[in-house]
């Protein structure tokens, strides 16, 4: 029977479980009373052994992953009823999921002409999941270093799982995660470079670090691709939220107390769309998600499991400055997302040279990297190609909105172009010259100072002792 998205009334979370013997998490979903959609997550290294508080934490992390990963399937029909068949959730968990689905599907809803406000309601049927009956709450575990948050200092309800000090660091093949990995290495933090899926580009970057690696496999239910061909809604989902939940489960299984991402502060700002307000393509990379998800892990899964972004206090330009000081990855890294599409054509080289990510990364690195080195990385000078004008106009929000991509704020792109316009080696290039001639005079010099955007500041969840070791490095 063909998939009829408009006839579907409910989305069901049928069942989930983690098999320690095989290392496979099995996540089961369904629409109405239709066929089961089974996704699997495979963590290498099985068989695993854990008991007590850690076993309970693994169970709750598996359920949290089940609930978050369901967004990949829910979006196919966005029915008004959500059912959880195999277990119950409390109000805090339901509120977290409501936010992840509503804001994480913001771009999806915009592109499909949908209004999801008030439509997404996860059913809360219990007052609290943890602690188990008769068990006292765990002693307070310091949550953050430097973050300003209303719930700071509250006592976690979840007991500590007795995790060892070790970080699973997410790597995506781009500059940001490599900056984090090298910073943690210099700070003496034991780490395993971790990624999800079969990307050979990410594998090459991970192996280039010379550190221990972890490659987790995610197998989507095959029916989803059939549904897409039969008219299901499709579009952007909060992938970082899903990957965060996968790595949180992996950390508990592998006995690691930290999950580290590399999302900078500009990820919290979206695209301003006339008539729609702000739509953030990278909402699950932003501070709101990091704060809510990290809090939930420590209060409802394991008090000693920390989740944070190491680059949260930095702007994109500050990250680019840090990366420009490292040359060992020049021939290996790529931030071009066309390398990571599930379907469709991929670039022959590591950089397609025409997408917003290529445009922005080239521009962000240009003020901090010798021109010959940067051109050699990309294979061409993107700033001396007049056909790229529309792409760069979108980056600076000139006659267009910020692209639906993981790129920096418009003020960062403007400041970078202004800096290049003052340099002899760049100022004659087509994009730079046009900016200086036509656009910069309209800005009157406001907000065009790169130095002002390099300050290391803002909210974060980085452990206090680690942040004290890294602050000076990032500020220099």
N, C-alpha and C positions, 0 to 999 in steps of 0.2 A: 504494500500500500504506500502511495506517495506521501511525502511529508507535507502536511497542510498547516502552516504556521498559524493561520487565523482561526483554525478549529480547535487548537490546543487550549486547555483551560488551566492546567497545573504543571508545575515542574517538581519532580520528586528527588530527594536525596535518599536513595534506597538503602544503601549499606556501605560500610567501609571497614578495612582492617589492615594491619601490618603483620606480615609473616616473618618472624625473626629468622627462620630457617633458610628462607630464600632471599630475604632482603627486599621483598616486593610489597608495596602498598597497593591495595585494590580499592578503587573508588567507583561506586556504582550509582548511576542516575537513570531517570526515565521521564518521559513526558506522558502525563495521564496514565493509562494502563498499557502503554506501548512497550516495545522491547527494551531490555536493559542496555544501557550504554556503559561500557566498562573501560575505565582508564587505569593504566598501571604506571607506577613510579618504582624504578629499580635502583636501590642503593647498593653499590658493589661492596664486597667484603664479607658476605654472609658465609656461614651462619653467625648470628649475633646472640649475645647473652646479656640480659639485664633483668632486674627484678625490683621489688619495692617501689619507692617513689619514682625511680626512673622509668619503670614499666608503666606506671600510671601516666607519667608525663608523655611517653610515646603514644599511648592510647589517645590522650587528649590532643596531641599534636597531629595525629592522623585524622581525627575528626575535624580539626580546624582546617587542615589541608583539603579534606573532602569538601568542606563548605566553600572555601575560597576558590578552588579549582573548578567548581561547578559553574562559574561564570562563563567558561568556554562553551558550555552547553545551553545554559539558561538563555543566552543572547539569541539563540536560533529562533525563538518564538516569543520571548519576554511575556509569558503568561502572568495573569494577575495573582494566581495562587501559588505559594511555595509551601511544600510539605517536606517534613523530615521524618522518615519512617523508622529508622533504626535506633535513634537515641533522642534525647531532649537537649535543648540549649537554654541558657539563661538570658536575661534581658541585656546584660553587657555584651554578650557574644552576638546577639541579634542586632544590637545597635552598631557594632563594628561591621558586621556583614552588610547591613543596610547602606552604610557609608561607602564601603568598598565597591558594591555593585552600582550604586547611584553615581558616585563621582568617577569611579574607574571606567564606567561605560559612558562618560560624558561625551566624548568625541563620537563614539558609536551612535548614541542617541541623536546627536546633531546631524550627522551624515544621513541617518535613516529617517529623519523627520519625526522622531519619537519624543514624547515627554514622559520620563520615568519617575518624575516627582510624585510621591504618594502611591506609586504602583508597586514598589519593591518593599515588601514587609516580611521579614523573617519571623517565624512563629516562636516566641519565647514561652516555654511551658514550665520552667522550673526557676526557683529563686536564685540558685547558685550551683555551679558544678563542683567547686572545690572550696574548702578542703573536704575530704571524705568524712562521713559521719564519725564523730568521736575523736577526730584528730585536731589538735591545736594548730593555729596558723604558724607558719615558719617565722623565725626571727627576721627582722628587717634586713633586706639586702640593698645596699646603695644602688640606685637605679641609673643615675646620670652624673656627668661631670660638666657643669656649666649650663645645663639646660634650665630654662625658666618655665616651670609647668605647674599648673594648679594642683595636681595630685602628688607632687614631689613630697616624699617623706611618709606616704601612706604605707601600711603594712601589707605585703603581698599575701594573698590567700593561699596560693599554691606553695607546697613545701619545696625546698631545694632538692635537686636530683643528684647532688654530689658530683657534679661534672668537673672534669679536669680543665686546666687552663690551656685552651687551644682555640684558634680561630679558624672557622671555615670562611674563606674570603671569596666572594662571588667575582668571577672574571667574565667579561663580555667581549674581550678581544680589542677593546678601545683604549684610549689614553687614560681614562679616569681610573679604572680598576688597576692599571699598572702603576699609577702614582700611589695608590693605597698599598699595594703589595710591597713596593720598595720602601715606603715609609714604615710599614710594620716590620720589615726585615731590619731596617736600621735601628728600630726601637727594641729589637730583640724579642718580638712576639712570635711564638710558635704558630705556624699557619699552614693550612692546606688550601691550595688554589682549586676552586670548585666551580663547575659549570654543569648546565643541564642541556642535554641534546647531543647531536652528533656533528657539530660544526668542526671541520678540520682547521679552520682559521683560529678558532678559540683554542683548540688543542695545541696548535703550534705556539701560540702566545704563552699558554700555560706551561708547556715544556721548556720554553725559552727562559722562564723564571728560575729553573733549576730546583724548584721546591716540590714537596709532595703534592700530588694532584688527585682530584676526585671528580669523576665524570658520571653523573646521574642520568639515567635514561627516563624519559617521559613518553609514554605511548598513548596517544589520544584514541578514544573510541572510534573505530573506522566509520561507523554510521554517520558521524558528524560531517564528513566530507560528502557523503551521499545527500544529506539534508541540505548542504550548501548548494549542490547542483539542482535541488528540487525547490529552491526558492526560500530557504531559511534566511533570516536576517544574518548579516555578517558585518564584520568590522573590528575596530581596535578594542582590545580588552586590556585590563590591568595586569600585564605579564609579570611585572616586578612583584606584585602582591603574591601571585602564584609561586614564583621562584623563591620568594622569601619564606613562604610556608613550607615549600619542599626542603629548603636548607635548614629551617628550624627543626623539622623532623629528622633530617640527616644528622644534625648536631647532637640531638639526643641519642640517636642510635649509635653514633660513633664516639660518644662521650667527649664532646667539645662544648665549651661554655660560651662561645661567641659566634654570632653570625654577622659578617661585616659586608656591607655594600658600599658603593662609591658614588653616591648621589650628592651633588652640590646644591647650594641654596637656591640657585635659579630654577631648579626643577619644580619649585613650589609655585611658579608663576605660569599661567596659561596664556592662551590667545584670546584677545578681546574681539568678540564677534558681534557686529551690529545686530541688535534684536535678540541676541541670545546670551549676552553677558560673557563671562570668562569660561572658556572651555580648555581644560588642561589635558593635553595629550599624555603627559607623563605624571598624572596625579599620584600614582602609586610609587613614584620616585620622590615625591615631595615630603615636606616636614609633617604635614597633617597625618599622612599614612604612617610614616616612620614612628611618630610619637604614639599613635593609637595602637599599632601592631606590637611595638616593643613593650608597651605597658601591658597589653593583653597577655603576651607570652609570660612575663614575669609574675603577673597576678593570677593567671588561670592555667598555666602549663607547668612552668618550673621557675622558681624564684631566682635561680642562679644562671638562667639562660639569658644572655644579653644580645640584643639586636640593635645595631646602629650603623649609620653611614659615617665613614671616616672623613669624608670631604664636605659634610654638611655646612661647616662655617665658611667655606670657600665659594667664590664666584667661579663661573666657567673660565674666565680669563686667568684667575689665580691658579686654577688647575692646569691650564695650558702652560703657564709659566713654569710650574713644577715639572711637567712632562718634558718641556724643552731642554731640561737639564739632564735628561736620560737619553742616551742614544742607542742603547742595546736592543731596542724594539723597533727601530725605524723600518726594518724590512719585514716585520711580522705583524704589526698592529693594524687594525682598521676599524673606524667608527661608522663606515658606510653600511646602513641597515639592509641594503639590497643583498648583502652577503648572507643574511639570516632569514630571508623569506622562506616560509614553508613551501610555497608554490611560486612559479614564475621564473623569469630569467634572472640570473645573477651576473655581476660584472666579471669580465674576463680577468681583470686585475683586481687588486684589493680595494680600489676606489673607483666608483662609477664616474665621479667628477661632475654630476649634474643634479644630485639630490640635495635637500637642505642640510643633511649631516655633512656631506663633503664640503658644501659651501661654508658652513660655519666652522668646522674644524680647521680648514685651511686658513680662514680669516683669524680665528682665535690664536693659532700658533704663530702667525706671521709677525706680530710685534716682538716675539721672544726667540725666534729661531732664524739663523742665517738663511737668506733667500735660496741659495743653491741647495741647501739641505732639504728645505721644505718642498721645493719643486721636484727634487729627486724622489721624495716619498710619494708624492701624488702622480708623478709622471708628466705633469704639465702645470702651468701657472693659471689657476682658476681666476685670479684677479685681473688677468690681461685678456679676457675673453668677453667681448661685448654681448654675446648671446646669453651670458649668465646674469645680466642686469635684473630681470624679474625675480630671480632667486634671491639676490642680495637685497633688493628692495623689500622683499618680505621679511628678511632677517632684521632690517632696521625699522620695520613697520612704516614704510613709506608707500602710500597708496595701496597698501595690502596689510593683512594681519599676519602675525607670527605664524610660521608654518606649524602644522600638526606633526611635530617631530621633537626629539630630545635635543633642543638647541638652546643657547643662552638667551638672556633677555635682550631686547632691542637696544637698550642703552649700552650693552657690552659691545655689540656689533658696530654701533655708531662710534664708540670711543676707539675701537680697534682701527676702523677706517680713518678716523681723524689722525691717529698716531702714524699710520702708514703714509698719509698725505704729506707729512712733514719729513719724510725720509727719501733721500735721492733715489735709492734703489727700488722704491715702490711707487713714488708719486706719479710716474708717467703711465702706469698700468691702467687699462681702460676703466675698471670698476672704481679704482681709487681716484683717478682724475675726475671722473664724473661726480663722485661724491663731493670732492673738494669744490668743484665748479658749480654744481647745481643744488646740492642738498645742504652741505655744511652752512652756507650763508643763511639758510632759513632757520637753523638751529641757534644761531647767535652764540655759539661756543658753549651753550649750556650742556652739562653732563658729558663732555667729550674728553675728559681726563682719565686715561687708563689707570693712573696711580690711585685715584679715588675708589676704584672698583677692585683693588687688590687687598683691601683690608680683610683680615681674618676675624670674623665676628658672627654672632648670631646663635640661635638655639641649636643644641645638639644633644646626643645621648652617648657621646664618647666617654668611656670610663675616665674618671678624673686623673688618675695617675698616668694613664697613657696620654691624655691630652696635654698634660704638663710637659711630657717629653717631646711632643710633636708641635706644639704651638710655635716655637721659635723657628723650626724647620719650615713650616708653611708660611710664616710671616716674612721670611728672608727672600 
